Amino acid sequence: MSAGQGSTGNVIAAVCSFFIPGLGQLVQGRLLKAIIMFVLAAALWIVWMGWIIHLWSILDAALYKPGN
């Protein structure tokens, strides 16, 4: 079964990333991307720019299509 854009799995992943940047990518099995999102967001929150990575993390999880 393939999960397409907007699927329940992507919605759950986006909600996870809403709470912790990168968690949605981790739920989707994308460990490297999850680490990158989490580290970038954590580093940039220090200078109040982490919200950019936080939003990117949510959108990336929501729009993910396996095989990309």
HELIX and SHEET records of a PDB file:
HELIX    1   1 THR A    8  PHE A   19  1                                  12    
HELIX    2   2 LEU A   23  VAL A   27  1                                   5    
HELIX    3   3 LEU A   31  TRP A   45  1                                  15    
HELIX    4   4 GLY A   50  LEU A   63  1                                  14    
END                                                                             
